[in-house]
Each structure stands twice: as structure tokens, then as C-alpha cells.
Amino acid sequence: MTMATAATTDPMLPQPYSVRQVIKETADTFTLTLEPPNGAGGNRFQPGQFSMLWVFGVGELPISISGDPAERDRLVYTVRSVGQATLALVSREVGDAVGVRGPFGTGWPVAEAEGRDVLVIAGGIGLAPLRPVIYEVLHNREKYGRLVVLYGARSPRDVLYRKELAAWGRQRETQVLVTVDYGGLSWRGHVGVVTTLFKYARLQPARSLAFACGPEIMMRFVARDLETHGFARENIYLSMERNMKCGIGFCGHCQYGPHFICKDGPIFPYDRMRPLLEKYEL
Amino acid sequence: METLEHIIAEHSFFAGLESYYTNLLTGCASNVRFDAGTYIFKEGEEANEFYLIRTGKVALEIFAPQRKPIMLETLGEGEVLGWSWLLPPYQWRFHAHAVETVRAIALDGKCLRTKCEENHDLGYEILKRFAHIMEQRLEATRFQLLDVYRVGR
């Protein structure tokens, strides 16, 4: 059995990819572009899916794919360095090897959004798993209604993909609003939590789908406010996160109520998540 | 030409308010403009009005000793600035700084308080709307205090 065959049949076997590029997004967040060993294309993924990335000798991490689904010759990940394994991952240099398993999990229901307005709400590094949705909509503009991106970061220096945010905002039928929780005096944008942007969003809730990703508590605030603004629960999707290990629903590390986040998610409709979001210590 | 009454009636803060009341409010209203960089009001000053923002952006700021001002929140088109006119001691608690040129309708607080005392139905309508704004901003402040994007949460 060749390595490629083994990889397609055994989801537990990592494929050795090599680092093509590392971009420093903020002081602690980096975007890595990985390419397969033979440089071939064929890396299909759905926006919202994740991979398990091995830093050999250190450990394995679940990381959402943040690149363009149309670029099949690479996989792109945006990683925040918060611990030993993520620090090791973002410290990789061009040419270094990283093991890749996946892609795993469900994606954002972008096909269901066709013909409708799309509201993307991201907090912090939660913009990374939503960036493929934005690419998808912008590449297929005629299929969708308005695209509204609402992004909240902790401070101006924590804002990801600054140039892209500005470029997306210049596209037709696209509105991009960025806010920060703590603004310095040189910041000329919005100050306030991401939900304070809802009133500026120009879309029709009754014909829209909302995709939200960020810290769980932020998504709880977001979902509740979206309901107040006229969104039906089944039209709100959240990206959930728990400690994922195998990525395929075997090990049970990421069990969340009756769901395995890695296999049944990480994307779930809010109406299925709402009872669980309100449980203490789950 | 847009009349003051029409502008008030069209502002989201007064959405659905009966024309009888918007007519009463118009007697207390005036058009105002603040250039970018100017202060609309400052902490400790007497609070005699509130503003319906039509265009532009306002930053609410608070001062701490030996620090630059801290920007708490920004308000923009369609929002309401100021409720200190409504409750004693009628003093502003923050600075309001026009970060962009602001066009707004100013409503005279003393005039409005008098009308609300005379007409409790109007008073209740105003209070309900301000209570809603206060609830939204309290919740946003709680959310902000959680500091959800901080590393190590």
C-alpha cells in the first residue's frame, strides 16, 4: 500500500506536509500555509472543517482550516500561540514538516445559504474558520445575497487579516464592520462588543443565514441578540469547540451532551445547541 | 425640506411614537453639528440635553489620573447619546468626543422634563425607550467586562 492510499483509507495516519509560508498576523497569531509532499493538488475541504496537525515530537492539535477552498494545492491554518504545542506549531519554518490528518467535521452550510443574505459574525481568532465562507461567497457572488461580516477583536493590535477585511469591504453587496473591546485613542473605528454592530448590519434577517464563531460565551450573547433582531434559531449556526483528539468520533474526548464535536460538528445549528449552552459546567 | 418633527419621527429611537408626541418633542428640539475632534460634553458638566445622532461617530471617554483618556464605547448613526439629563443630579458622567463630524438633533432636557411632568403618557414613552437603551448598554458592558478574547480564559 502506498502512503497516499494509506492516508485516504486510514484517517488516523498523518500525512507529512511541508511549511510553504508563515505570516505573522498579530503578536501571538500566525498563518501557516502547508503543501503536500508531492506538491499535488486535491486538498478538498468544506469551509468550517478542521485538521489534526502533528508537530512531531511535541503533540497534535485540532486547527480549523482558514484558507481558500478554491486553492487545492495547499492548506492554510491560522494559529494563536497559547501553549507549548501551538508555540511549536507557529515556530515552524519554511520547509519544516507538519503532519496533517483530515479534514474532519461538518462544514458551514454554505449551499443552504445560496439565494440568501449571509451574516458572518466572528470574535477574536474565530474569524479564521469563517474566512473560507467569505472566500466561497465572494468567488460565487451571483449565488448569494448580501454578505455582512461583523468582527470583534480585543484591541486594534489583535485584529486579524486587516488588509483582507478592508478589501472585502470594497466588494459589491458586501459590508464589513470591525469593532474592538478596548480602543486606543488612535483607533478611529468602532469600540464596543461585537453585538453592538448588529444595528448597523444592512440585511434582512428573515432571508438570511448567520454563521458565528468565537469564544462560546460570545456566541451565546450573539445568538440571543440575533433572535432579538429577528433571526430564527434554525438559521443561526455556531462553531463549537471541545478537546478533540481522534477527530473521527472514536475517543470521546470531545463529547458534548449527545454530540461528538469532531464528527457531528464542529458546526451546529443554534436550535440544537441552545439547551446545552445553558447547562452549567458542560 | 425635512422638518425637525419629521427627522425626530424617522429616528429609530422614536420609531412608532404617535405624532402627537413627536409634535410635543419638536418644541424642545434643535439641529446641532459638532466638528470632528470637539467635545460634545464633559464629565461633571450640567446635563441639559440628549442627542439623536443622525450622522458621524461619538466616543464616550473616561479619564483616569496620569493616563490617556479611555474610550469606552462608540456611538453612531441612529443611536442616542446621553441620559444624564433624565435623572438627578443632571450631570454628565463621561466625556463625549466627536471622532467624526456629527450631525444630530439636540433635545432640551429641562424642556422635556417639564413636558414629561405635565404629560405622564409622554414621560412613560420616553422612559420606556431609555430603559431599553440602558438595558442594551448594560448587557454590552457586562459582555465587555468578561474580556472573552483574553488568552488563558
Interface residues (C-beta under 8 A of the other chain):
Chain A: D28 R80 V82 G123 G124 G152 A153 R154 D158 D181 Y182 G183 G184 L185 W187 R188 G189 H190 V191 G192 V193 T195 T196 K199 Y200 G214 P215 I217 M218 F221
Chain B: S12 K57 A59 K68 P69 M71 L72 E73 T74 G76 E77 G78 E79 V99 E100 E139 A140 F143 Q144 L146 D147 V148 Y149 R150 V151 G152 R153
